[in-house]
Amino acid sequence: MEIETTEIEDRGTEMMALARLVAFALESARSMDAEVVEFCLEKALRAVLDQIDEPSRMTLTSSDIMLMNRSALC
């Protein structure tokens, strides 16, 4: 049972890291006016955020929230 809990926590941590990465890439695409890339990254960020469980969302920092709120998704 302890292994399952650890795996769930690891998955949440990895999904949060992925969301941060995609949000950062989205900001970079916006600053370069790369519209097609921006569109695809918005879709990717939405998909990642949909996969994050509630306990993992509780670990969001204010910087994470600010970065993700810059997108039209959140």
N, C-alpha and C positions, 0 to 999 in steps of 0.2 A: 504494500500500500504506500509506503514511503517513496518508492521509486516512481509511482504514478504521480504523486504530488510534485516531486522534483521535475518530472518531465513536463507537467502542465505549467509550472512556474518558468521553466526554461523556454517553453514555447511562447509564453506571454512576453518574456524578456526579449526574445528574438523578434517577435512581431513588432514590439515597440521600437526596437533598433531599426527594423526595416521601414517603419512608418517615418522615423526621423530622417533616414536616408532619402526616401522618396520625397518627403517634404522639402528637404534641402535641394534636391535635384530640380524640383518644381520651381523653386525660387530662382535657381540659376537659369532655367529655361525662360522664365518670365523676363529676367534682366537682359537676356539675349534676343528677345522677341522671336523665340522659336515656337511659333504657334502650334504646329503639329505635335512637337515634343511635349509642349505644355498640356495639350489636350490628353495625350496618352498618359502622362504622369498624373494628371488629375484623376483619371480613371483608376490608375494603379493605387493611388493613395486612398481613394474611396474603398477599393477592394481590401486593402490591408487593414484599414480602420474597421471595416465590417467584421474582420476575422479576430479582432482583439477582444479578449474576454474582459468582463467588468473588473475583476481584481487587478488585472494588468493596467487598465485605464486609470486606476487609482494611483499609479506610480508616475503619472505624467507630471512633469515639472512645469513651472510657469513658462520657461523658454520653449518647451515642447508645444504647449498650448498656443503661444504667440506665433510660432512658426507654422503650425498646422492651421491656425485661424486665418492666415494670410491667403489660404486657398479659398475658393468659393464653396468648398465642400462642408466645412465645419461651422 
